[in-house]
Amino acid sequence: MVEAVNIHRSFGDLEVLKGIHLKVETGEVVSLVGASGAGKSTLLHILGAIDFADQGEVVIDGIHTRELNEKKLAAFRNRKIGFVFQFHHLLPEFTALENVCIPAFIAGAPKKATEYKASELLTYLGMMNRASHKPSQLSGGEQQRVAVARALINNPAVILADEPSGNLDSVNAAELHELIFRLRKEFSQTFIIATHDGNLAAMADRKLTIRDGVIIHVNHNN
């Protein structure tokens, strides 16, 4: 589902990634661990086509992202990649349901069908009773569930999560971790997760440790 080959990325004189090789299968959950500044978020941004490598290539669901022009790249990100961040990035003026719908509307999906699917996702995530609430009326855990629903609305090839439980208390973090693996089990959803949470990292199929811009250790947890 995801392949990264010889990824290098520098910012000025600072070389952040120094030759990353990564393959992730469909339905696999992979965690990226390492100290702050090790390059985890930079790698996620490159995998998600938010940023580009100075050298190397990324292939997602058979598509070479570097070959896409700006318009096709935006459509690719919208349809193929779901993003979940530490800070939920929900739009404050919209309800939970509307926030979930936005990526599908951007993709040109019909309003009625999109709202129906968004309702299904919120129901699945135990959030339908909060569908008409705005982000300011939701707890951190509830906001993150809405963010997960938003990431799922376009049936992405992969979900990239950057510290998804980093802003949650232990109870909500545990619930989010359980949800990730339920989505994998029931929908064969693929996840690549950058995290400092040892519990989440240990639950993944593989834990990749990044240090000084390279993967120094691969731990198969299952």
DRENVEX-891684 format. One line per field, with one value per residue: residue number from 1; residue in three letters; z, y, x of N, C-alpha, C, O in turn. Coordinates in steps of 0.02 Angstrom, whole numbers, plus 32768, in hexadecimal, padded with zeros to 4 digits. Atoms other than C-alpha are relative to their C-alpha. Layout:
N
num	(NUM:...)
residuo	(ALA:...)
nz	(Z:...)
ny	(Y:...)
nx	(X:...)
caz	(Z:...)
cay	(Y:...)
cax	(X:...)
cz	(Z:...)
cy	(Y:...)
cx	(X:...)
oz	(Z:...)
oy	(Y:...)
ox	(X:...)
//
This chain:
222
num	(1:2:3:4:5:6:7:8:9:10:11:12:13:14:15:16:17:18:19:20:21:22:23:24:25:26:27:28:29:30:31:32:33:34:35:36:37:38:39:40:41:42:43:44:45:46:47:48:49:50:51:52:53:54:55:56:57:58:59:60:61:62:63:64:65:66:67:68:69:70:71:72:73:74:75:76:77:78:79:80:81:82:83:84:85:86:87:88:89:90:91:92:93:94:95:96:97:98:99:100:101:102:103:104:105:106:107:108:109:110:111:112:113:114:115:116:117:118:119:120:121:122:123:124:125:126:127:128:129:130:131:132:133:134:135:136:137:138:139:140:141:142:143:144:145:146:147:148:149:150:151:152:153:154:155:156:157:158:159:160:161:162:163:164:165:166:167:168:169:170:171:172:173:174:175:176:177:178:179:180:181:182:183:184:185:186:187:188:189:190:191:192:193:194:195:196:197:198:199:200:201:202:203:204:205:206:207:208:209:210:211:212:213:214:215:216:217:218:219:220:221:222)
residuo	(MET:VAL:GLU:ALA:VAL:ASN:ILE:HIS:ARG:SER:PHE:GLY:ASP:LEU:GLU:VAL:LEU:LYS:GLY:ILE:HIS:LEU:LYS:VAL:GLU:THR:GLY:GLU:VAL:VAL:SER:LEU:VAL:GLY:ALA:SER:GLY:ALA:GLY:LYS:SER:THR:LEU:LEU:HIS:ILE:LEU:GLY:ALA:ILE:ASP:PHE:ALA:ASP:GLN:GLY:GLU:VAL:VAL:ILE:ASP:GLY:ILE:HIS:THR:ARG:GLU:LEU:ASN:GLU:LYS:LYS:LEU:ALA:ALA:PHE:ARG:ASN:ARG:LYS:ILE:GLY:PHE:VAL:PHE:GLN:PHE:HIS:HIS:LEU:LEU:PRO:GLU:PHE:THR:ALA:LEU:GLU:ASN:VAL:CYS:ILE:PRO:ALA:PHE:ILE:ALA:GLY:ALA:PRO:LYS:LYS:ALA:THR:GLU:TYR:LYS:ALA:SER:GLU:LEU:LEU:THR:TYR:LEU:GLY:MET:MET:ASN:ARG:ALA:SER:HIS:LYS:PRO:SER:GLN:LEU:SER:GLY:GLY:GLU:GLN:GLN:ARG:VAL:ALA:VAL:ALA:ARG:ALA:LEU:ILE:ASN:ASN:PRO:ALA:VAL:ILE:LEU:ALA:ASP:GLU:PRO:SER:GLY:ASN:LEU:ASP:SER:VAL:ASN:ALA:ALA:GLU:LEU:HIS:GLU:LEU:ILE:PHE:ARG:LEU:ARG:LYS:GLU:PHE:SER:GLN:THR:PHE:ILE:ILE:ALA:THR:HIS:ASP:GLY:ASN:LEU:ALA:ALA:MET:ALA:ASP:ARG:LYS:LEU:THR:ILE:ARG:ASP:GLY:VAL:ILE:ILE:HIS:VAL:ASN:HIS:ASN:ASN)
nz	(8000:7FFC:8006:8003:8015:7FFB:7FF4:7FE1:7FFA:7FDA:7FF8:7FFB:7FF4:7FD4:8023:7FD2:8016:801F:8025:7FE2:8029:7FDA:8023:7FD4:8023:7FF4:7FC0:7FCE:7FD4:7FF4:7FD7:8006:7FBF:7FFF:7FDC:8026:802E:8022:8046:8007:8020:8044:8029:800B:8030:8043:8014:800E:8037:7FE7:800D:802F:7FF1:802D:8026:7FF1:8019:7FD8:8027:7FD6:8026:8045:801F:7FF0:7FF1:801E:8047:8004:7FFE:7FC2:7FFC:7FF5:7FBE:7FCF:8004:7FE5:7FB7:7FE8:8009:7FEF:7FC0:7FC8:7FCF:7FBB:7FDF:7FB7:7FF8:802B:803D:8015:800D:7FC6:8011:801B:7FD1:8008:803F:8037:8003:801E:8046:8028:8034:8035:8029:8029:8036:802D:7FF2:7FF6:7FBB:7FDA:7FF5:7FD2:7FBC:7FE9:7FEE:7FC5:7FC8:7FF3:7FDE:7FBC:7FDA:7FF4:7FCE:7FC3:7FFD:8024:7FD2:7FFC:8045:800B:7FD4:801C:7FDC:7FBD:7FD3:7FFB:7FDA:802A:801C:8032:803B:8024:8024:803C:802E:801E:8031:8039:8025:8020:8029:8047:8006:8014:8004:7FC3:7FD1:7FE1:7FC0:7FDF:7FB8:7FFD:7FBA:7FD9:7FDD:7FDC:7FC0:8008:8011:8046:8029:8005:802B:8044:8015:800D:803D:8038:8010:8016:8046:8027:8001:8023:8042:801B:8008:7FF6:7FD7:7FEE:7FC6:7FDA:7FBB:7FC5:7FD2:8001:8006:8046:8029:7FF4:801B:8049:801C:8000:7FE2:8021:7FD9:8029:7FDC:802D:8046:801E:7FD7:7FE2:7FE3:8010:7FD0:8013:7FC1:8005)
ny	(7FC3:7FC5:800E:7FC6:8018:7FD5:7FBD:7FCF:7FBD:7FD0:7FBC:7FDB:802D:8036:803B:801F:8046:8012:803E:8029:8032:8015:8021:800E:8027:7FF0:8018:8002:7FC7:7FF6:7FC5:7FDF:7FE5:7FDF:7FC1:7FC5:7FEA:8039:8000:8025:7FD6:7FF1:803B:8003:7FCB:8016:8037:7FE3:7FD0:7FBB:7FE9:802C:8013:7FE6:803A:803A:7FFD:801D:801F:8011:8022:8005:7FBD:7FDC:7FBD:7FCB:7FF7:7FDC:7FB7:7FE5:800D:8048:8010:7FEB:8032:803F:7FFA:7FFF:8040:803B:7FFB:7FE1:7FE4:7FF4:7FDD:7FF7:7FCB:8020:7FD7:7FFA:7FBA:7FF0:7FE6:8036:8036:803E:801F:7FD7:8009:8041:7FFD:7FD1:801E:801D:7FC8:7FE9:8031:7FFB:8032:7FE3:7FEB:802F:803E:7FF1:7FF8:8043:8025:7FE0:8016:8045:8001:7FE6:8034:8035:7FE7:7FEE:7FB7:7FE4:7FD5:7FC0:7FEB:7FBA:7FD6:7FE3:8019:7FE3:8022:8045:800E:8010:8043:7FFC:7FDD:802C:8030:7FDD:7FFB:8042:8008:7FD5:8022:803D:7FF2:800E:8044:7FF6:803A:8002:7FC8:7FE9:7FE2:7FE1:7FF9:7FFA:8000:7FD7:7FCB:801F:8021:8047:8025:7FF2:801B:8048:800A:7FF2:8038:8038:7FEF:800A:8047:8016:7FEB:802D:8042:8002:7FE0:8008:7FBD:7FFC:7FC7:7FF0:7FD5:7FE6:7FFA:8007:8029:8044:8031:8003:801A:8048:8022:8002:803D:7FF4:7FC1:7FEA:7FCC:7FD2:7FD8:7FDB:8000:8043:8034:8027:803E:8015:8031:801F:800A:8038)
nx	(8029:7FD3:7FB9:7FD3:7FBF:7FC5:8019:7FD4:801F:7FD9:8019:7FC1:7FC7:8015:8018:8031:8007:7FC0:8004:8034:8021:803B:8038:8039:8032:8047:801A:7FCC:7FF8:7FB9:7FF1:7FBE:7FED:7FBF:7FFF:8015:7FCC:7FE2:8016:8040:8033:7FE9:800E:8048:8013:7FEB:802D:8041:7FFA:8003:7FBC:7FDE:7FBB:7FCC:7FEA:8029:8045:8036:8035:803A:8035:7FE9:7FF8:7FC2:8019:7FD7:8013:803F:7FFD:801C:8048:800A:7FE5:8033:8036:7FE5:7FFF:8045:8023:7FD9:7FDE:8023:7FD1:8016:7FC9:8006:8031:8032:8009:8046:8013:802A:8042:8029:8011:7FDA:8015:7FE7:7FB7:7FF3:8013:7FD9:7FD5:8029:8019:7FC7:7FF7:8039:8033:8044:800D:802A:7FDB:7FC9:801B:8014:7FC4:7FE3:8029:7FED:7FBF:8008:8024:7FCF:7FCF:8024:8001:8039:8026:7FDC:7FF6:8012:7FD8:7FC2:7FC5:7FF9:802F:7FEA:7FC2:7FC7:800A:8036:7FE5:7FD3:802A:8019:7FC7:7FF8:8037:7FEE:7FCA:801B:803A:7FF3:7FE4:7FBA:7FD3:7FD9:8008:7FC3:8012:7FC7:8010:8049:8019:7FD2:8023:8037:7FF1:7FF1:803E:8011:7FCA:800B:803A:7FEA:7FD6:802C:8025:7FD4:7FFA:8042:8005:7FD6:801E:8040:7FFD:7FBC:7FE4:7FB8:7FEC:7FBB:800B:7FC7:8019:7FD5:8025:7FE5:8035:8016:7FC9:7FFA:803B:7FFA:7FE2:7FB8:7FE9:7FC3:7FDE:7FD9:7FCE:7FD3:8015:8004:8021:7FC9:8019:8044:8018:8040:8024:8030)
caz	(8000:802C:7FF3:8014:7FC3:7FFA:8042:8067:80A7:80E1:8122:80FE:8145:81B4:8169:81BA:8155:8117:80AE:80EE:80A2:80D3:8097:80E6:80B4:80A4:814F:81AC:8242:824D:82D6:82C5:8366:8392:83EC:83BA:8321:82E5:8245:8268:8239:81A3:8163:817B:811C:808B:808A:808A:7FFB:806A:8052:7FD5:7FEC:7FA6:7F6A:7F5E:7F33:7F83:7F38:7F86:7F44:7EA5:7E86:7E7F:7ED7:7E8C:7DDD:7E07:7DDE:7E65:7E3A:7E2F:7ECE:7F2E:7EF0:7F1C:7FCE:7FE2:7FA3:7FD3:8078:811E:819D:825A:82BD:8376:8368:8316:8297:8295:824D:82E1:8281:8243:829F:82B8:8226:81B4:81E2:81B3:810C:80D3:807D:801D:7FE6:7FAB:7F45:7EF5:7F49:7F4E:7FEA:801C:8006:8062:80F6:80FE:80FF:817F:81EE:81DC:820F:82A4:82DA:82CA:8334:83B7:838C:8332:83CC:83BE:8301:830F:838E:835F:8392:8427:846F:8462:84D4:8494:847D:8420:83AE:8384:8357:82E1:8296:827B:8226:81B7:8189:8158:80F1:8047:8066:8068:8038:80D6:8173:81AF:8266:82BB:8379:836F:842B:8460:8499:84F0:85A2:85C2:85B5:8510:84CD:84F3:849D:8403:83FC:8406:837B:8307:8314:8302:825E:8223:8251:8206:816F:814E:8167:815A:81DC:81EE:8298:82E0:839C:8442:8495:84C3:84D3:8424:83D9:8428:83E5:832F:82BD:82A9:830C:82AA:830E:82B6:82F3:829C:81FE:81E2:821D:8298:82D7:82A1:8326:82F0:837B:8339)
cay	(8000:8079:8074:80F6:80E0:8138:81D2:8265:830F:83A4:844F:84C3:846F:83FC:834E:8307:8267:8209:8179:8132:8090:805B:7FDF:7FD3:7F50:7F68:7F59:7F6C:7FDF:8024:8097:8111:8137:819F:823D:82E5:8321:8271:828D:8234:82C5:82F3:8241:8243:82E8:829E:81FE:826A:82D8:8372:8382:8337:82DA:8324:8275:81D3:81A9:817C:8104:80F8:807E:806D:8129:8183:8226:8287:826F:82CC:8383:83F8:83E1:8323:831F:837F:8304:8271:82AF:82CC:8221:81AD:81EE:820E:827C:827B:82F6:8316:83B8:8389:8419:8417:84B4:850E:8559:84B0:8423:8378:8333:83C3:83AF:82F7:8321:83A4:8332:82DA:8380:83B7:8317:8344:82BF:82DB:8333:82B6:821C:8270:82A1:81F0:81A5:8225:81F6:813E:8161:81CA:8141:80BF:812C:8149:8201:8213:8260:82EC:8305:83B2:83F2:8465:843B:84B2:844B:83A7:835A:8337:827F:82A8:8323:829F:8222:82A3:82BB:81FF:81FD:828D:822B:8194:81ED:81D4:811E:8149:80CE:80FB:8163:81C5:81F3:826B:8259:8233:8215:8295:8312:8295:8255:819F:8164:81BB:8188:80D1:80E0:812D:80A3:8020:8079:8076:7FBA:7FA2:8004:7F98:7EF7:7F25:7F8C:7F56:800C:8030:80A2:80F3:8146:81B6:81AD:81C4:8156:80B2:8056:8084:8060:7FB3:7F8B:7FA8:7F18:7F65:7FEB:804B:80AF:8148:8198:821D:820F:8152:80BB:8066:7FDC:7F7D:7F22:7EA6:7EAC:7E26)
cax	(8000:808E:8142:81C8:8272:8312:82BC:832F:82F5:8359:8327:83B8:8453:83EE:83DB:833D:8323:83BB:837D:82D8:8298:81E8:8164:80B8:8038:7F7C:7F2A:7FCE:7FE5:8096:80D5:8166:81C1:8259:828C:8243:82A1:82CA:8267:81C1:814F:81BB:81AB:80EE:80E1:8143:80DB:803F:807E:8076:8132:81AC:824F:82EE:8318:82B6:8203:815D:80DE:8031:7FB0:8017:8024:80CD:80A5:8137:80EE:804D:8034:7FF2:7F3B:7F46:7FAD:7F27:7EA2:7F13:7F2C:7E72:7E3D:7ECB:7F0E:7EB8:7F10:7EFC:7F64:7F86:7F24:7E81:7E79:7DBB:7D6E:7D1D:7C8B:7C4B:7BF3:7C41:7BDB:7C0E:7CC6:7CBF:7C6D:7CEB:7D6C:7CE1:7C97:7D44:7D4B:7CA4:7C3A:7B7C:7B3D:7AB7:7B24:7BB4:7B48:7B04:7BB2:7BF0:7B5D:7B8A:7C3E:7C0B:7B92:7C1D:7C8F:7C08:7BF9:7B52:7B01:7B83:7B72:7B23:7BA2:7C31:7CE4:7CE0:7C51:7CB2:7D35:7DE3:7DBA:7D1A:7D74:7DF5:7D6C:7D21:7DCF:7DDC:7D31:7D6A:7E07:7D9C:7D16:7D6B:7D9E:7E59:7EE1:7F3F:7F27:7FBE:7FB4:802D:8025:7F6A:7F59:7FDB:7F58:7EE5:7EDA:7F01:7E4B:7E29:7ED3:7EAE:7E04:7E55:7ED7:7E4F:7DEF:7E86:7E95:7DDA:7DE1:7E70:7E16:7D6D:7DA2:7E57:7E86:7F40:7F91:803B:8047:80CE:80C1:8119:8096:80EA:8046:800D:80B8:80B9:800B:8040:806F:811B:8175:81F8:8276:82BD:835D:83C4:835D:8366:8303:8377:8304:826A:8208:8180:8100:808A)
cz	(8000:7FF8:7FFB:7FF4:8006:800A:8025:8003:802D:8003:800C:8008:802B:7FD7:8030:7FF0:7FD4:7FDC:8020:7FCB:8029:7FD2:8033:7FD8:8010:8042:8037:802A:8013:802B:7FF4:8043:7FFB:8024:7FD4:7FD4:7FD9:7FB7:7FF4:7FDA:7FB8:7FD1:7FF1:7FCC:7FB9:7FE7:7FEC:7FC9:8016:7FF3:7FD0:8017:7FD0:7FD2:8015:7FE6:802E:7FD0:8030:7FD4:7FB5:7FDD:8019:800B:7FDE:7FB8:7FF8:7FFF:803D:8008:800E:8045:8037:8001:801D:804C:801C:7FFE:801E:8047:8034:8033:8044:8025:804C:800F:7FC7:7FBF:7FE6:7FF5:8033:7FEE:7FE6:8036:7FF4:7FBD:7FC4:7FF9:7FDF:7FB4:7FD3:7FCC:7FC6:7FD3:7FD3:7FC5:7FCF:800B:800C:804A:8028:8011:8032:8047:801C:8017:803F:803E:8013:8026:8048:802D:8013:8037:8040:8009:7FE0:802C:8008:7FBA:7FF4:802B:7FDB:802B:8047:8033:800B:802B:7FD0:7FDF:7FCA:7FC0:7FD8:7FDA:7FC1:7FCD:7FDE:7FCC:7FC1:7FD5:7FD8:7FC8:7FB7:7FF5:7FEC:7FFC:8042:802C:8020:803F:8023:8049:800C:8047:802C:8029:802B:8043:7FF5:7FEB:7FB7:7FD1:7FF6:7FD2:7FB7:7FE5:7FED:7FBE:7FC2:7FEB:7FED:7FB6:7FD3:7FF8:7FD3:7FB9:7FDC:7FF4:8012:8028:8005:8035:8020:8047:8033:8034:7FFB:7FF8:7FB8:7FD4:8006:7FE3:7FB4:7FE9:7FFE:801F:7FE1:8028:7FD1:802D:7FCE:7FB7:7FDD:802F:801B:801B:7FEA:8030:7FE8:8040:7FFE:7FD4)
cy	(803F:7FE8:8041:7FE5:8037:804A:802A:8043:802B:8042:802C:7FCE:7FC4:7FC6:7FD8:7FB6:7FEE:7FBD:7FD0:7FD0:7FE3:7FDF:7FF1:7FDD:8019:7FE1:7FFB:8040:8004:803E:8018:801F:801D:8042:8038:8018:7FC7:7FFB:7FDE:802A:8012:7FC6:7FFA:8034:7FED:7FC6:801B:8035:8047:8021:7FCF:7FF2:8023:7FC9:7FC5:8007:7FDC:7FE5:7FEC:7FE4:8000:8042:8020:8049:8037:800E:8029:804C:8019:7FF0:7FB6:7FEB:8012:7FCE:7FBE:8001:7FFA:7FBB:7FC5:8000:8021:8017:8007:801D:8004:8036:7FF5:8026:7FFC:804A:8016:8016:7FCA:7FCB:7FC3:7FDF:8026:7FF8:7FBE:8002:8026:7FDF:7FE1:8037:801C:7FD2:8000:7FCD:8021:800C:7FCC:7FC0:800B:8006:7FBD:7FD8:801D:7FEB:7FB7:7FFB:8019:7FCE:7FC8:8014:8017:804A:801F:802F:8044:8020:804A:8030:801A:7FEB:801B:7FDF:7FB6:7FF9:7FF0:7FBC:7FFF:8023:7FD1:7FCA:801F:8006:7FBD:7FF4:8029:7FDF:7FC4:800E:7FEF:7FBB:8003:7FBE:7FF8:803C:800D:8026:8019:800F:8004:8001:802E:8036:7FE5:7FE4:7FB5:7FD8:800A:7FE6:7FB5:7FF1:800C:7FC7:7FC3:800A:7FF4:7FB7:7FE1:8011:7FD3:7FBB:7FFE:801B:7FF7:8044:7FFF:803F:8005:8037:8015:800D:7FFC:7FD2:7FB7:7FCA:7FF8:7FE2:7FB5:7FD9:7FF6:7FBE:8005:8044:8011:8039:8029:8026:801F:7FF5:7FBD:7FD2:7FD2:7FBC:7FF4:7FC9:7FE5:7FED:7FC4:7FC9)
cx	(802B:8048:8027:8046:8034:7FED:8034:7FDC:802B:7FDB:803E:803A:7FEE:7FE2:7FD4:7FF6:803B:7FFE:7FCF:7FE4:7FC6:7FCE:7FCA:7FCA:7FBA:7FE9:8035:7FFF:804A:8009:8047:8010:8046:7FFA:7FE3:803A:8021:7FEB:7FBD:7FCC:8014:7FF2:7FB5:7FEA:8014:7FD5:7FBC:8000:7FF0:8043:8020:8047:802F:8019:7FD4:7FB9:7FD0:7FCB:7FC9:7FC9:8011:800D:8041:7FEE:8029:7FEC:7FC0:800B:7FD9:7FB6:7FF2:8018:7FCD:7FC6:8017:8000:7FB9:7FE0:8025:801D:7FD3:8034:7FDE:803B:7FF4:7FCC:7FCD:7FF3:7FB8:7FF0:7FCB:7FBA:7FD0:7FF2:802D:7FEF:801D:804B:8012:7FF4:8032:802E:7FD9:7FE3:8037:800B:7FC5:7FC9:7FBC:7FF2:7FDA:8025:8039:7FE7:7FEA:803D:8020:7FD8:8010:8042:7FFA:7FDB:8031:8030:7FDE:7FF7:7FC2:7FD7:8022:8008:7FF3:8028:803D:803B:8007:7FD3:8013:803E:8038:7FF9:7FCB:8019:802D:7FD9:7FE2:8038:800D:7FCA:800F:8036:7FE7:7FCD:800B:801E:804A:8026:8026:7FEE:8044:7FEE:803F:7FEE:7FB5:7FE4:8029:7FDE:7FC7:8016:8004:7FC2:7FEF:8036:7FF6:7FC5:8012:802B:7FD6:7FDA:802B:8003:7FBD:7FF5:802B:7FDF:7FC2:8002:8043:8020:804A:8011:804C:7FFC:8042:7FE8:8038:7FDF:8018:7FCD:7FE8:8036:8005:7FC6:8006:801E:804C:800E:8043:801F:802C:8030:802F:7FEF:8000:7FDA:8035:7FE8:7FB9:7FEB:7FBC:7FDB:7FD1:801C)
oz	(7FDD:8019:7FD1:8016:7FE4:7FE4:805C:7FD4:8065:7FD7:8043:7FE0:8037:7FB8:8060:801D:7FA6:7FDD:8037:7F94:8063:7F9C:8069:7FA2:8042:804F:806C:8010:8033:801C:7FE9:805C:7FCC:802E:7F97:7FEB:7FB0:7F8F:7FBB:7FAA:7F8C:7F99:7FB8:7FA1:7F89:7FAD:7FBF:7FBD:7FED:7FE6:7FC5:8034:7F97:7F9A:804F:7FCB:8056:7FA1:8060:7FA5:7F8B:7FA2:8055:7FDC:7FCE:7F9D:7FBF:8022:8061:803E:8038:8063:8066:8036:803E:806C:804E:802C:8036:8062:8028:8041:8049:8027:8064:803B:7F8D:7F8E:7FA9:8018:8036:8017:7FDB:8065:7FC3:7F98:7F95:7FC1:7FB7:7F8E:7F97:7F92:7F8D:7F96:7F99:7F8E:7F9D:7FDF:8023:8075:8060:8049:805B:8075:8059:804C:806A:8074:804E:8056:8076:8068:804C:805F:806C:8042:7FDC:8013:8026:7FB2:7FCA:8029:7FB0:8064:8074:8070:802E:802E:7F94:7FA3:7F98:7F89:7F9A:7FA4:7F8D:7F91:7FA3:7F95:7F89:7F98:7FA5:7FA2:7F95:7FC0:7FB8:801C:8057:8014:803B:803C:802D:8056:802C:8053:8069:8059:8043:804C:7FBE:7FC4:7F93:7F99:7FBE:7FAB:7F8A:7FAB:7FBB:7F98:7F90:7FB0:7FCA:7F90:7F9C:7FC2:7FAD:7F8F:7FA6:7FC2:8044:8019:800D:8028:8036:8052:8028:8068:7FC8:7FD8:7F9F:7FA9:7FD5:7FD6:7F98:800F:800C:8015:7FE8:8035:7FAE:8061:7FA1:7F8D:7FA1:806B:7FF5:8028:7FE9:8034:7FE1:8065:8032:7FCA)
oy	(8070:7FB8:806C:7FB7:806A:8075:8019:8055:8018:8053:802E:7FA0:7F98:7FCD:7FBA:7F8D:8013:7F97:7F9A:7FE5:7FCF:7FF9:7FD6:7FF4:803B:7FA6:7FE0:8076:7FD7:8072:7FF0:8049:800E:805B:8032:801C:7FD3:7FDB:7FD4:8012:8015:7FD0:7FEC:8025:7FFD:7FC6:8000:8054:8071:805E:7F98:801D:8032:7FD5:7FC0:803C:7FB1:8008:7FC7:8005:8009:8042:8025:806D:806C:8043:8039:8066:7FF1:7FE0:7FA6:7FBD:7FEC:7FBC:7F9B:7FD1:7FD9:7FA9:7F95:7FCC:8057:7FF4:801F:7FFF:7FF5:802D:7FF1:8008:7FFD:8075:7FF7:8010:7FD8:7FC3:7FC1:7FCB:8007:7FF4:7FBA:7FE2:8018:7FF3:7FE4:802F:802D:7FE8:7FDC:7FC2:805A:7FE6:7FBB:7FA7:7FDF:7FEB:7FB1:7FB8:7FF8:7FE0:7FA6:7FD5:7FFB:7FC7:7FB2:7FEA:8033:8063:805C:805E:8071:8050:8069:806C:7FF9:7FD6:7FF6:7FE5:7F92:8027:7FE7:7FB4:7FDC:800D:7FD3:7FB5:7FFF:7FFE:7FBB:7FDA:8012:7FE1:7FB2:7FE1:7FDC:7FAF:7FE9:7F8C:7FC0:8072:7FE0:8056:7FF3:803F:8033:801E:802D:804F:800B:7FD3:7F9D:7FA8:7FDA:7FD0:7F9C:7FC1:7FE8:7FB3:7FA2:7FDB:7FD9:7FA6:7FAE:7FEA:7FC2:7F9F:7FCE:8007:8013:804D:7FE1:8075:7FD2:806D:7FEB:802F:7FDC:7FC4:7F96:7F97:7FC0:7FB8:7F92:7F9D:7FCA:7F9B:7FD5:8074:7FEB:806B:800E:8041:7FFE:7FEF:7FBA:7FDD:7FAF:7F90:8022:7F95:800C:7FC0:7FA6:7F96)
ox	(801B:805D:8017:805D:8030:8003:8049:7FB8:803B:7FB4:805A:8041:8017:7FAE:7FED:7FF5:804D:802F:7FE3:7FD2:7FD0:7FBE:7FD8:7FB7:7FAE:7FF5:8027:7FF1:8065:7FEC:8074:7FEB:806C:7FC3:7FE2:8073:804D:800D:7FA9:7FAF:7FEA:7FDC:7FA2:7FC0:7FF0:7FC1:7F9C:7FCC:7FDB:8047:8005:8068:801C:802F:7FBF:7FA7:7FE3:7FB6:7FD5:7FB2:7FE5:801F:804C:7FDD:800D:7FFC:7FAE:8036:7FBA:7F9F:7FC9:7FFC:7FC3:7FAD:7FF0:7FEA:7FAE:7FBB:8005:802F:7FB7:8065:7FA6:8071:7FBE:7FA2:7FE0:7FDD:7FAD:800A:7F96:7F8C:7F96:8018:8053:801C:8037:8065:8040:8018:8036:802C:7FEF:7FDF:802B:801D:7FC7:7FA0:7FB9:8008:7FEE:8022:8047:8005:7FF0:803C:8038:7FF5:8013:8048:8017:7FEB:8031:8046:7FFF:7FF3:7FBD:7FB9:8004:802D:8013:801C:805A:8032:801D:7FDD:7FEF:8067:802C:8007:7FD2:8009:802C:7FED:7FDC:802C:801F:7FD8:8003:8034:8005:7FBD:7FDB:803C:805D:8014:8033:7FDE:8063:7FC9:806F:7FC9:7F9D:7FAF:8022:7FFA:7F9E:8050:7FF5:7FC8:7FE2:8026:7FFE:7FC8:7FFC:8023:7FE2:7FD0:8013:7FFF:7FBB:7FDA:8017:7FDE:7FB9:7FDA:804D:8044:805E:7FF7:806E:7FE2:8069:7FB7:806B:7FFC:800D:7FD9:7FE0:8027:8012:7FCD:7FE6:8040:8070:7FE9:8073:7FFE:8057:801C:8048:801C:7FF4:7FD6:8057:8011:7F90:800C:7F8D:7FF0:7FC3:7FFB)
//
